[in-house]
């Protein structure tokens, strides 16, 4: 999972099933089946606009979500 500024988060020991969802939090916390934590002390996502891009373990595009001004990086 990456943002427009190149911050990345790798899903270690987690497999996201097709059509499943998970919330990825920037802060510190305990991972559960529905919530994963990046354990960062600084914010990653820009509140005005950003794009989160999800790629698989072979670096192939899976999905993205944008808000604010839209940029698409595939």
C-alpha positions in Angstrom: 0.0 0.0 0.0 1.5 3.3 -1.0 0.6 7.0 -1.0 1.5 9.7 -3.5 4.6 10.7 -1.6 6.0 7.2 -1.7 5.2 6.1 1.9 4.7 2.4 1.8 3.2 -0.2 4.1 3.7 -3.9 3.5 1.1 -6.4 4.7 3.4 -8.8 6.6 1.6 -12.1 7.5 -1.7 -10.8 6.3 -3.7 -12.1 3.3 -6.6 -10.0 2.1 -9.3 -12.1 0.6 -11.1 -11.1 -2.6 -13.9 -8.5 -1.9 -12.7 -8.2 1.7 -11.9 -4.9 3.4 -9.5 -3.9 6.1 -8.8 -0.5 7.6 -5.2 0.5 7.6 -4.3 3.0 10.4 -1.2 5.2 10.4 -0.8 5.1 14.1 0.2 2.6 16.7 -2.1 -0.3 17.7 -2.7 -4.0 17.7 -3.5 -5.6 14.3 -6.8 -7.5 14.1 -8.6 -9.2 11.2 -10.3 -5.9 10.4 -7.7 -3.3 11.4 -4.0 -3.0 10.6 -1.6 -0.5 12.1 1.4 1.0 10.4 3.0 1.9 13.8 4.1 5.3 12.6 4.2 8.3 14.8 3.7 10.8 11.9 0.8 11.1 9.6 1.0 9.6 6.1 -2.2 10.4 4.4 -2.8 14.0 3.2 -6.2 15.3 4.4 -6.6 17.6 1.3 -5.9 15.0 -1.4 -4.0 11.8 -1.8 -4.2 8.4 -3.5 -3.7 5.1 -1.8 -2.6 2.4 -4.2 -2.7 -1.3 -3.4 -0.4 -3.7 -5.2 0.1 -7.4 -4.8 3.2 -9.3 -3.9 4.3 -9.2 -7.5 3.9 -5.4 -7.7 0.8 -5.6 -9.9 -1.9 -3.0 -9.4 -4.9 -4.3 -7.4 -6.9 -1.2 -6.5 -6.7 2.5 -5.5 -8.7 5.1 -3.7 -8.3 8.9 -4.2 -9.7 12.0 -2.5 -9.4 15.7 -3.2 -7.7 16.4 -6.5 -7.5 13.0 -8.2 -4.2 11.5 -9.4 -4.0 8.0 -10.6 -0.8 6.0 -10.6 -0.9 2.6 -11.9 
